[in-house]
């Protein structure tokens, strides 16, 4: 476990409660290029693809969390994040990590189409970064694949998605 995690809000909480279920607010970002492809990261913890995402630290807004997490996981600074959905269904947003830690996420989902910076995978949290069409997705975290299903609906309807 990284030193950064041990100092984080969740890392400090884990020292007190162990692997027990924790309810966590957070954010996910669909970064979409001009061709309609989405940026995914190969995650170091689960070794499957997912969206740039993360949980709020104490004293952080969800928008600040989004910008911080995207920068940490991709090297990019998103410039125009727009909220399009909220994920909170316990059936699809409860996750057990390989070490046994359990979370139920409550995430605000954003789309960003403008950014600065260069893609960078740190080799630990993010093993690789790549662009994928919505009809050609790799093996992903189930909750993140569901997020992209709802993102398709958002693109078609323009309606805020609750899932």
C-alpha positions in Angstrom: 0.0 0.0 0.0 1.4 3.4 -1.0 2.5 6.0 1.6 0.0 8.5 -0.1 -2.9 6.2 0.6 -1.8 5.7 4.2 -2.0 9.5 4.7 -5.3 9.9 2.9 -8.7 10.2 4.6 -9.6 6.7 3.7 -6.2 5.3 4.6 -6.5 6.8 8.1 -10.1 5.5 8.4 -8.9 2.0 7.4 -6.4 2.0 10.2 -9.4 2.3 12.6 -12.0 0.0 11.0 -10.1 -2.5 8.9 -11.9 -3.9 5.8 -15.4 -3.0 6.8 -17.8 -1.3 4.3 -17.3 2.4 4.0 -19.6 4.8 2.2 -17.5 7.1 0.0 -18.4 10.2 -2.0 -16.4 10.6 -5.2 -16.2 11.5 -8.8 -15.6 9.8 -12.2 -14.7 11.5 -15.4 -15.5 10.5 -19.0 -12.8 12.3 -21.0 -14.0 12.4 -24.6 -11.9 13.3 -27.6 -13.1 14.9 -30.8 -13.6 11.4 -32.4 -16.0 10.4 -29.5 -13.5 8.0 -27.9 -13.1 7.9 -24.2 -9.9 7.8 -22.2 -9.5 4.7 -19.9 -6.8 3.7 -17.5 -5.5 0.2 -16.8 -5.7 0.2 -13.0 -2.9 -1.1 -10.9 -5.2 -2.4 -8.2 -7.5 -4.6 -10.2 -5.6 -4.9 -13.5 -8.7 -4.0 -15.5 -9.6 -0.9 -17.4 -11.6 1.9 -15.8 -12.4 5.6 -15.9 -10.3 8.2 -14.1 -12.0 8.3 -10.7 -11.5 8.7 -7.0 -12.8 9.5 -3.6 -13.0 12.9 -1.8 -10.5 13.8 0.8 -11.7 15.7 3.9 -12.4 19.3 3.1 -12.5 18.7 -0.7 -15.4 19.4 -3.0 -16.4 16.8 -5.6 -15.2 19.1 -8.4 -11.8 19.5 -6.7 -11.7 15.7 -6.2 -12.4 15.2 -9.9 -9.6 17.6 -11.1 -7.1 16.1 -8.6 -7.9 12.5 -9.4 -7.8 13.0 -13.2 -4.4 14.7 -12.9 -3.0 12.0 -10.6 -4.2 9.2 -12.8 -3.7 10.6 -16.3 -1.4 13.6 -16.2 -4.2 15.8 -17.6 -5.9 18.9 -16.2 -9.5 18.9 -17.2 -10.7 22.4 -18.1 -14.4 22.0 -18.7 -15.9 19.2 -16.5 -19.7 19.1 -16.8 -21.8 16.9 -14.5 -24.0 14.5 -16.4 -24.9 11.7 -13.9 -24.9 10.4 -10.4 -24.1 6.8 -9.5 -25.3 5.4 -6.1 -27.0 2.1 -6.6 -25.5 -0.2 -4.0 -25.8 -3.3 -6.3 -23.5 -1.7 -8.9 -21.4 0.7 -6.8 -20.3 -1.6 -4.0 -16.7 -2.9 -4.6 -14.4 -5.2 -2.7 -10.8 -4.6 -3.5 -8.2 -7.4 -3.8 -7.0 -6.7 -0.2 -10.6 -7.2 1.1 -11.4 -3.5 1.7 -15.1 -2.8 0.9 -16.6 0.5 -0.3 -20.0 1.7 -1.5 -19.4 4.7 -3.8 -21.6 7.7 -4.3 -20.2 9.3 -7.4 -20.9 12.4 -9.4 -20.1 11.7 -13.1 -18.5 14.3 -15.3 -17.6 14.6 -18.9 -14.6 16.7 -20.1 -13.8 17.5 -23.7 -11.0 20.1 -23.0 -7.8 19.5 -21.1 -4.2 20.5 -20.8 -1.1 18.4 -20.3 0.4 15.1 -21.6 -0.9 11.6 -20.8 1.3 10.0 -18.2 0.8 6.6 -16.5 2.6 6.4 -13.2 3.2 2.7 -13.4 1.6 2.1 -10.0 -2.0 3.4 -9.8 -2.2 3.7 -13.6 -0.4 1.0 -15.6 -1.5 2.3 -19.0 -3.8 4.9 -20.7 -5.6 4.5 -24.0 -8.5 5.8 -26.0 -11.5 3.5 -26.8 -14.6 3.8 -28.8 -17.8 3.2 -26.8 -18.5 0.2 -29.1 -15.0 -1.3 -28.6 -14.4 -1.3 -24.9 -11.8 -3.6 -23.2 -12.5 -5.6 -20.0 -13.5 -3.0 -17.4 -14.7 -2.6 -13.9 -18.4 -3.5 -14.1 -19.5 -0.2 -12.4 -17.4 1.8 -14.9 -18.8 -0.1 -17.9 -22.3 0.6 -16.6 -21.3 4.3 -16.3 -20.4 4.3 -20.0 -23.8 2.7 -20.8 -25.5 5.6 -19.0 -23.1 8.1 -20.7 -24.4 6.8 -24.0 -27.9 7.5 -22.9 -26.9 11.0 -21.7 -25.3 11.7 -25.1 -28.6 10.6 -26.8 -31.0 12.4 -24.5 -29.1 15.2 -22.8 -30.9 14.2 -19.6 -29.1 13.9 -16.3 -28.7 10.3 -15.4 -29.3 8.7 -12.0 -28.1 5.1 -11.6 
